[in-house]
Amino acid sequence: MSRSLKEGIEKFPIIRWLESRTKLHDNGSMNVHIDCPVCGSSKRLGIHRTKKTGQCFKCNEGGAGGKVWSGTTGLIGLIQLIEKCDKRTAVDRIFELAGMPDTGYQHKHVTAGLPRDAIPLSSLSPLHPAREMMQRRGAHLIDHCSVCIGGPHSHRVIMPIRWFGELRGFEAKAYTQATPKSLTTLFNANGIYSTIGWDHTQDFAVITESVLDAETLKVNACGILGSVLRDGQLNSLLKLRDEGVQRLVWFLDFDAWRKQYNTIFRKTGRFDNYVVPLREDSDPNDLGYEKCWELVSKAIHVRDPLDLFNLEFSLRA
């Protein structure tokens, strides 16, 4: 941690900031409490007024995302959690409220853009293997994707990772068997994908692993770009709740949603959680649009780990 950032944290007016952002419960003790934005528990997120660290005493989560910091998080994580922002914005907020707007603090710089050598996928012949792959797996994405013939992303389709229009990274999907596995580049920790189509009148979002899995459903689906919800991604999901999303439907590979026990019941407790009963030999992208929505309509409401245990047992039977 830089010297200037450490000084900013020491000067940060934690109580004043909390009072401006949420309902604060302060009985004069060393810890003040707020309702936990992660699990929704009333007055269970304790924040140390001098150390400026936080911990929820129900879900044990100390911050927003897939990582557990031994149950606690520092001020940067608290700001990310409560303001639903990325790390850079949280650091800027510390300097702003600490009265240190011009500190010379250097943010890590990540170039936010697609590969320079990428060309529109639609410009290739329909017989090109990249076009043929997307025709099989996501034809409607052809006009939204590009391809790299050479360079560090050679022989890969470049699929932009956009969150309601905001570019947050890209997935470089290999289109030949000789090319190593696909690569994912994120510009910030909040990287998550939302489908091109979204019906804001609906109160649910389907959670999938990849861009192609999400776009198989074509609407109201989010790709978390892997099997585990990472740091910062929960912020995006919490923002969906602010926009009326009340249900999360977990449509992951069989082994993936088993890894999500902790996430489903300790980090997304403010949503109603459902799991699509997908067997071990099935994958959303291989099932097709109609079959996927048929399975989503049969998603099982899960309220505690025992529900998931029973579901796993029934699928293995």
Buried (B, 14 or more C-beta within 10 A) or exposed (E): EEEBBEBBBEEBEBEEBBEEEBEBBBEEEEBBBBBBBBBBBEBBBBBBBEBBBBBBBBBBBBBBBBBBBEBBBBBBBBBBBBBBBBBBBBBBBBBEBBEBEEBEBEEEEEEEEBBEBBEEBBEBEEEBBBBBBBEEBBEEBBEBBBBBBEEEBBBBBBBBBBBEEEBBBBBBBBBEEEBEEBBBBBBBBBBBBBBBEBEEEEBBBBBBBBBBBBBBBBBBBBBBBBBBBBBBBBBBBBBBBEEEBEBBBBBBBBEBBBBBBBBBBBBBBBBBBBBBBBEEEBBBBEBEEEEBBEBBEEBBEBEEEEBBEEBBEEEEE
